[in-house]
Amino acid sequence: MRVQASPEDIAVRDAVMSAVLAAIRAGEVIRLPSPGEVSRFAGSVGEFRYRFEGEEDLLHLSIERDDGGVCSPESGLGVAHFLMPDLPAGLTWLKPGEFSQHLYFGHDDLLRAVESAR
């Protein structure tokens, strides 16, 4: 599934991903924000909201619908691809749910994918 992104969604994505990469490089723990909490590691695209958390070498991406409705695995993967188009799908582990999708991958994998895309 491909998500429909506005220019604002793209700007937020770029800021969130820059914050995530900077935190990884600095060895900073990325805390999962509470629902409704403003975080530099969270944003939205279309009808979905996403939040990152991570420490040591594992990054977690949580994706939900804004309205709290059902969020399919395909939707979650579409949001993940919007956020990290250069991260190979084979390096991502998906823990599917009914109302949220959770993806896990290594910090090093994300850094390599971003750096090789530049």
N, C-alpha and C positions, 0 to 999 in steps of 0.2 A: 504494500500500500504506500502510495506517495502522499505526503501531507501537503496541504496548501498553506504556504507561508507568505505573510505580508512583509513589506520592507521593515516594519517594526519588529516582527518575529525574527527576521534575519539579524538585525542589529542586536537584539537581546541575546540570540544564540551566540553571536560572535563574542559578546562581552562575557557571557557565562563560560564559554569554552576557554577564553583567555584566562579567566580567573581559575578555572580548574587546572589548566596547564601550569600556570604560575605556582599554584599551591603544590602540585606534584613536584615540580622542580625544587621548591623550597622545603620539601619534606613536611608540609603542613597537613594536619588532619582536616579533612573536609567533613563537617558534621551535617547530618541530614536535618534540614529545617523542619519545624513543626508545620502542620497544615496552616496556611494563612500567614506564616512568618516570611518576611522579605529576606531573601538570601542572595548573595552574589553567585551562588551555585545552583540557582533554580530559575526557571522561566516557563514560558508557554509558547505553543505554536498551534494555531487553529483552535480546535476544541480540547486540546490536551495540555496538561502541565507536566513538567519534568523536574526532578530533583536529583542531585548527585550527592554521594557521600563516599568517603574512602579513607583508608589509612594503610600504612605500610605499603603493600604492593597490589592491593585489590581495590577496584573502583566499582561502585554500585550505582546504577541508574534506575530510578523509580518513575514510572509513567502512569498517569491516571487521566480520566476525562474530567473536564471542569465541572460537569453536571453530576458527577458521581456515578454515571451509568457504566454499563459493561464496556470494557476496553479489551479488544481482541489482541491475541499475540501479533497478528499482522499489523495492527495499528501501532503497537509498541515498537515493533521492528522498523516501521516507517518513520517514527519519531527519532529512533536511534540513528537511522541512516541520515536523516536531516541534520542531526547534531554532529555526527562523526562519519561523513561519507567515505573517508579513506581508511576506516578501520575494517579489516577483513572480517566477514561474517563468521568465519571459522574460528576466530579468536574470542568470540562472544558466547557466554553461556546465558540462556534464557530460562527463567523460572516463571512459567506462565501462571496467571491467575485469572479470575473472572472480572474483577473490577480494577485491577492494576497489573502491570507487567514489570518484571524486575530483571535487569540485565547486569551481568558481572563480567569484568575483563581486567586484565593486568594494566597497571600504570605504564609499564615499559612498552606494552603493545600500543597503547594510545600515543605515547610520545614518538615511537618509531613511525607510526602511520602518519602523524602530523608532520614530522620532520621530512619524511620521504615525499610528501605531497608538495612541499615547498620548493 
